[in-house]
């Protein structure tokens, strides 16, 4: 065996599933980890790593990538020892030749780091002063300089500001462009310079500091932030803002004033008072006096481990969002309201010879009469002929070709909801029963088998 912590982590995860499946998984992964000769390629070390005596600019061989633990397994140069390092510490694995070319590209700024002079200095997506911000730096934060690029001149109203656009990397993996005017560049040959700079940014822990307690910039960056469930960012990236699942109060927060930490999720609301913070290993921190531990994977990604109300150990991935959640939720609510209003203005009254009359009101309500043929297969016999209509669910990209979205009807007197895929057509409205449609994470992925389709003429 290679002896990686990653192996035991995976085996622990598989042990929670069915025994038969676990035995199969054990056999599979035992074979996988019993030989580490297969290589993913070679990577360039991007950031000095004291723990494994790695310096930026070194080329290392990579064997395994774990997207669960966010680590690579590499061979330490000149040895047979294999260790885990964070994904952000290395370039993407490639051939040795291509990695050597990458090293040459970074050669002008090898061992070059920078200390930030201005709190809130942005890292931008492009080398343009109006480009999207991907990260805001703290005063005296240390970043790695990769290379110089060509970008748009930066002005202050009186003329161009002296400096260069630099491609930079934060400790945690965020990359982008930063203008050099507010950066102090320095060379790091053996780690001493970086240590000196980092110590100047260290914060004293709150509440009963003890020997071994964390005083570094990594935990300092975690404090004072609202960390949201990783799922929120996934939904944002997919353009599916879910008003039912995404709550601005959810997440993980450290309150330095009261020395409390809290985690709030659907069905979970826990808080603890901590007496200090101890660094237990690289980028791992224990909140003293509580069952809470966090692991910092990137500047914008942490893993929170805690015990729930039943004393079971839980883990939650938490992230810093790339956009303002309040604004996103407001925009999504307005989009849904606009979608319903468009339907109402197009009608608001529709009629089918077989399925009755359907009307939409200004208050997101509806009236529907003559739907007897839909009872009880789709609409309950207890349902009244009125209720509320809303946009709650999304449709897959494949369904967008044929449908505008999903209408959710809640009939007065009926406890459940009734969902229809809908399409505004020339002269009317087409509804398709989505009762048995395939749905996951509030997204209708595919239609029901032989669904009922209703066409209403516009009155």
C-alpha positions in Angstrom: 0.0 0.0 0.0 1.1 3.6 -0.6 -0.2 4.6 2.8 -2.1 7.7 1.8 -4.7 9.2 4.1 -6.8 9.4 1.0 -7.2 5.6 0.9 -8.5 5.4 4.4 -10.8 8.4 3.7 -12.4 6.6 0.7 -12.7 3.3 2.6 -14.5 5.1 5.4 -16.9 6.6 3.0 -17.7 3.2 1.3 -18.1 1.5 4.6 -21.3 3.4 5.2 -23.0 1.8 2.2 -24.4 -1.8 1.8 -22.0 -4.5 2.9 -21.9 -6.3 -0.5 -21.1 -3.0 -2.2 -18.5 -2.2 0.4 -16.7 -5.5 -0.2 -16.6 -4.8 -4.0 -15.4 -1.3 -3.4 -12.7 -2.6 -1.0 -11.4 -5.0 -3.6 -11.5 -2.3 -6.3 -9.7 0.4 -4.3 -7.2 -2.0 -2.7 -6.1 -2.8 -6.3 -6.1 0.8 -7.2 -3.9 1.9 -4.3 -1.7 -1.1 -4.1 0.2 0.2 -7.0 1.0 3.9 -7.5 3.1 3.5 -10.7 0.5 5.0 -13.0 1.1 8.7 -13.3 -1.3 11.5 -14.2 1.7 13.4 -15.5 3.8 16.3 -14.2 2.9 19.5 -12.4 4.7 22.7 -11.6 4.8 23.7 -7.9 3.2 27.2 -7.8 3.6 28.1 -4.1 6.4 27.4 -1.6 5.4 24.6 0.8 7.5 24.3 4.0 5.7 21.2 5.2 7.1 19.1 2.3 10.2 21.2 1.5 8.8 22.2 -1.9 9.7 25.4 -3.6 7.8 27.1 -6.4 9.3 26.3 -9.8 9.9 22.6 -9.0 8.4 19.9 -11.2 6.8 17.0 -9.5 5.2 13.7 -10.7 1.5 13.4 -9.9 -0.2 10.1 -9.3 -3.7 10.7 -8.0 -6.2 13.6 -8.0 -9.0 13.6 -5.4 -11.9 16.0 -6.0 -13.4 14.9 -2.7 -10.4 15.8 -0.6 -9.2 18.5 -3.0 -5.7 17.1 -3.1 -3.1 15.6 -5.4 -0.9 12.7 -4.5 2.7 13.4 -5.6 6.2 12.0 -5.3 8.6 14.2 -3.5 11.5 15.1 -5.8 14.4 12.8 -5.4 12.6 10.3 -3.1 10.1 7.5 -3.3 7.9 9.2 -0.7 4.4 10.1 -1.8 2.4 12.8 -0.1 -0.9 14.8 -0.4 -0.8 18.4 -1.4 -3.7 20.8 -2.0 -4.9 21.0 -5.7 -4.2 24.8 -5.8 -0.5 24.3 -5.0 0.2 22.7 -8.4 -0.5 23.4 -12.1 -2.7 20.9 -13.9 -0.9 17.7 -14.6 0.5 17.5 -18.1 3.4 15.9 -20.0 6.9 16.7 -18.7 7.7 18.7 -21.8 4.7 20.9 -21.5 5.3 21.4 -17.8 8.9 22.5 -18.5 7.5 25.0 -21.0 5.2 26.3 -18.3 8.1 26.7 -16.0 10.0 28.7 -18.6 6.9 31.0 -18.9 7.0 31.7 -15.2 10.8 31.9 -15.0 11.0 35.7 -14.9 9.0 35.8 -11.6 10.3 32.6 -10.1 10.3 32.8 -6.3 8.5 36.2 -6.5 5.7 37.0 -4.1 4.0 40.2 -3.1 2.6 41.9 0.0 -0.6 43.8 -0.5 -0.5 47.5 0.5 -4.2 48.4 0.1 -7.1 46.6 1.9 -9.7 45.6 -0.6 -7.4 45.6 -3.6 -9.2 43.6 -6.3 -8.0 40.6 -8.3 -9.7 40.8 -11.7 -10.8 38.3 -14.3 -9.0 40.2 -17.0 -6.2 42.8 -17.1 -8.6 45.6 -17.3 -9.5 47.9 -14.4 -13.3 47.5 -15.1 -13.2 43.7 -15.4 -15.1 41.5 -13.0 -13.6 41.1 -9.6 -12.8 37.5 -8.6 -11.2 38.2 -5.2 -10.6 41.1 -2.8 -7.3 41.1 -1.1 -6.6 42.1 2.5 -3.9 44.6 3.5 -0.5 42.8 3.9 -1.9 39.5 2.5 0.7 37.5 0.6 0.2 36.5 -3.0 2.3 34.7 -5.5 3.3 36.5 -8.7 3.3 34.2 -11.8 4.1 36.4 -14.8 3.5 39.8 -16.3 0.9 40.5 -18.9 -0.4 43.1 -21.3 -3.4 45.0 -20.2 -5.4 48.2 -20.3 -3.6 51.3 -18.8 -4.9 52.3 -15.3 -5.6 56.0 -14.8 -6.4 58.1 -11.7 -8.1 61.1 -13.6 -4.8 62.9 -13.9 -2.9 60.4 -16.0 -1.7 56.8 -16.2 -0.7 55.1 -12.9 2.8 53.5 -13.0 2.8 49.7 -12.8 2.2 46.4 -14.5 -0.7 43.9 -14.8 0.5 40.8 -13.0 -1.0 37.3 -13.1 -1.2 36.3 -9.5 -2.2 33.4 -7.2 -3.6 33.6 -3.7 -2.9 31.2 -1.0 -5.9 29.0 -1.6 -6.0 28.9 -5.3 -7.7 32.0 -6.7 -6.0 33.3 -9.8 -6.5 36.5 -11.8 -4.9 39.8 -12.7 -3.8 42.5 -10.2 -2.2 45.9 -10.9 1.2 46.2 -9.3 0.9 49.8 -8.0 -0.3 48.7 -4.6 1.9 45.6 -4.3 5.3 45.2 -2.6 7.2 42.5 -4.5 9.9 40.4 -2.9 11.9 37.3 -3.6 11.5 34.1 -1.6 14.4 31.7 -1.7 14.1 29.6 1.4 10.8 30.6 3.0 12.2 33.2 5.4 10.9 36.2 3.6 7.4 34.8 3.3 7.4 33.9 7.0 8.4 37.4 8.0 5.6 38.9 5.8 3.0 36.5 7.0 3.7 37.2 10.7 2.9 40.8 10.2 -0.6 39.9 9.3 -1.2 37.4 12.1 -4.3 38.0 14.3 -4.4 37.2 18.0 -7.2 34.7 18.7 -10.1 35.8 20.8 -11.0 34.4 24.1 -8.3 32.7 26.1 -5.4 32.1 23.8 -3.5 29.0 24.6 -0.2 27.5 23.5 -0.4 26.2 20.0 -3.4 28.4 19.2 -3.8 29.5 15.6 -2.5 33.0 14.8 -2.0 32.8 11.0 -3.6 34.5 8.1 -5.5 31.4 6.9 -7.9 31.4 9.9 -8.0 35.2 9.9 -9.4 35.1 6.4 -12.1 32.7 7.5 -13.3 35.0 10.3 -15.8 37.8 9.5 -17.1 35.9 6.4 -20.5 34.3 5.8 -19.9 30.9 4.5 -22.7 29.3 2.5 -23.4 25.7 1.6 -21.5 24.6 -1.5 -24.8 23.7 -3.2 -25.7 27.4 -3.4 -22.7 28.2 -5.6 -23.6 25.1 -7.8 -27.1 26.5 -8.3 -25.7 29.9 -9.0 -23.3 28.5 -11.6 -26.2 26.7 -13.3 -28.5 29.7 -13.3 -31.1 28.0 -11.1 -31.7 30.2 -8.1 -33.9 28.1 -5.9 -36.0 30.4 -3.6 -37.1 27.4 -1.5 -33.6 26.0 -0.8 -31.4 29.2 -0.8 -31.9 31.1 2.4 -29.6 34.1 3.3 -29.5 32.9 6.9 -28.1 29.5 6.0 -24.4 28.8 6.4 -21.5 29.0 8.8 -20.5 32.2 10.7 -17.8 33.1 13.3 -18.8 36.0 15.5 -15.6 37.4 16.9 -17.4 39.8 19.2 -19.2 37.2 21.2 -16.8 34.3 20.5 -19.5 32.2 19.0 -19.8 30.0 16.0 -23.0 29.0 14.3 -24.2 26.7 11.6 -27.7 27.0 10.1 -29.1 24.7 7.5 -32.5 23.3 6.6 -33.6 21.6 9.8 -30.4 22.5 11.6 -29.7 25.6 13.8 -26.7 25.1 16.2 -24.3 27.5 17.9 -21.4 27.2 20.3 -19.2 29.5 22.4 -15.5 28.9 21.8 -12.5 29.8 24.1 -9.9 29.9 21.4 -8.8 28.4 18.1 -6.0 25.8 17.8 -4.2 24.9 14.6 -4.1 21.1 14.8 -2.4 20.5 11.4 -1.8 22.4 8.2 -4.9 24.4 7.3 -7.0 22.6 10.0 -8.4 24.4 13.0 -10.2 23.3 16.2 -12.5 25.7 18.0 -11.6 25.1 21.6 -14.5 24.1 23.9 -16.7 23.0 21.0 -17.1 19.9 18.7 -16.4 22.1 15.7 -13.4 21.8 13.4 -12.7 23.4 10.0 -10.4 22.5 7.2 -9.4 25.3 4.8 -9.1 23.9 1.3 -9.0 27.2 -0.6 -9.6 30.9 0.2 -13.2 30.4 -0.8 -13.8 26.8 0.3 -13.8 25.2 3.8 -15.0 22.0 5.3 -16.9 22.3 8.6 -17.0 19.2 10.8 -19.4 19.2 13.8 -21.6 17.1 16.0 -25.4 17.5 15.4 -28.1 17.5 18.1 -28.0 13.6 18.1 -24.2 13.7 18.6 -23.5 12.3 15.1 -20.5 13.7 13.3 -21.5 15.8 10.2 -19.4 17.4 7.5 -20.5 20.4 5.4 -18.7 22.0 2.5 -19.0 25.7 2.7 -18.0 28.4 0.2 -17.8 32.1 -0.3 -20.3 33.0 -3.0 -19.2 34.8 -6.2 -22.3 37.0 -6.1 -24.6 38.8 -3.7 -27.2 36.3 -2.5 -29.8 38.9 -1.5 -29.7 40.4 -5.0 -29.8 37.0 -6.7 -32.9 36.0 -4.7 -34.6 39.3 -5.5 -33.8 39.0 -9.2 -35.2 35.4 -9.3 -38.4 36.4 -7.5 -38.9 39.2 -10.0 -38.2 36.9 -12.9 -40.8 34.4 -11.7 -43.3 37.1 -11.2 -42.7 38.6 -14.6 -43.1 35.1 -16.2 -46.5 34.7 -14.6 -47.5 38.3 -15.5 -46.6 37.6 -19.1 -48.9 34.6 -19.1 -51.7 36.6 -17.5 -51.4 39.4 -20.0 -51.4 37.0 -22.9 -54.7 35.6 -21.6 -55.8 35.9 -19.0 -58.7 33.5 -19.9 -58.3 30.2 -21.8 -60.8 27.5 -22.7 -60.7 23.8 -23.6 -63.7 21.9 -25.0 -62.8 18.9 -22.8 -61.0 20.4 -19.7 -63.0 23.6 -19.0 -62.1 27.2 -18.5 -58.9 28.5 -16.9 -58.3 32.1 -15.9 -55.2 33.8 -14.2 -55.7 36.7 -11.8 -53.4 39.7 -11.0 -52.6 38.3 -7.5 -51.0 35.1 -8.8 -54.3 33.3 -8.4 -56.4 31.2 -10.8 -59.9 29.9 -11.3 -60.6 26.7 -13.2 -63.9 25.1 -13.9 -65.0 22.1 -15.9 -61.8 20.0 -15.1 -63.9 16.9 -14.2 -61.9 14.6 -16.6 -58.8 15.3 -14.6 -60.3 14.0 -11.4 -59.0 12.0 -9.6 -55.9 11.1 -11.7 -54.4 14.5 -11.6 -56.6 16.8 -9.5 -58.1 15.7 -6.2 -61.9 15.3 -5.8 -61.6 17.6 -2.8 -60.1 20.5 -4.9 -62.1 23.7 -5.3 -62.1 25.6 -8.6 -59.6 28.2 -7.4 -56.2 28.6 -5.8 -52.7 30.0 -6.4 -50.3 29.5 -9.2 -46.5 29.9 -9.1 -43.2 29.2 -10.8 -41.3 26.9 -8.4 -39.4 24.5 -10.6 -36.9 24.6 -13.5 -36.7 22.6 -16.7 -33.7 21.0 -18.3 -32.0 22.6 -21.3 -33.4 19.8 -23.5 -37.0 20.6 -22.5 -36.5 24.3 -23.2 -36.8 23.7 -26.9 -40.5 22.6 -26.5 -41.6 24.3 -23.2 -41.5 27.7 -21.5 -41.4 26.3 -18.0 -43.4 24.7 -15.2 -46.7 26.0 -13.7 -47.4 24.8 -10.1 -51.1 24.9 -9.2 -52.3 24.8 -5.6 -56.0 24.2 -5.5 -58.0 25.3 -2.5 -59.1 22.2 -0.5 -56.3 20.1 -2.0 -53.2 19.5 0.2 -50.7 18.7 -2.6 -49.7 20.6 -5.7 -50.3 19.9 -9.4 -47.5 20.6 -11.9 -47.8 21.2 -15.7 -45.2 21.9 -18.3 -46.5 24.8 -20.3 -46.0 26.5 -23.6 -47.6 29.7 -24.9 -48.5 29.1 -28.5 -50.2 31.0 -31.2 -53.8 31.3 -30.2 -53.5 29.5 -26.9 -51.8 27.7 -24.1 -50.6 24.1 -24.0 -50.3 22.2 -20.7 -48.7 18.8 -20.2 -49.2 16.8 -17.0 -45.8 16.5 -15.2 -47.1 14.3 -12.3 -44.8 11.4 -13.4 -42.1 13.5 -15.0 -38.5 12.8 -13.9 -37.4 15.4 -11.5 -34.2 16.0 -9.5 -33.1 18.9 -7.4 -36.2 20.9 -8.4 -35.5 20.4 -12.1 -37.7 18.5 -14.5 -35.3 16.5 -16.5 -37.7 14.6 -18.9 -41.4 14.3 -19.6 -43.7 11.6 -18.3 -44.2 8.5 -20.4 -47.4 9.1 -22.5 -48.4 12.3 -20.6 -51.8 14.0 -20.9 -51.5 17.1 -23.1 -54.2 19.8 -22.9 -54.7 22.7 -25.3 -56.6 25.8 -24.3 -57.7 28.3 -26.8 -57.2 32.0 -25.8 -60.6 33.6 -25.2 
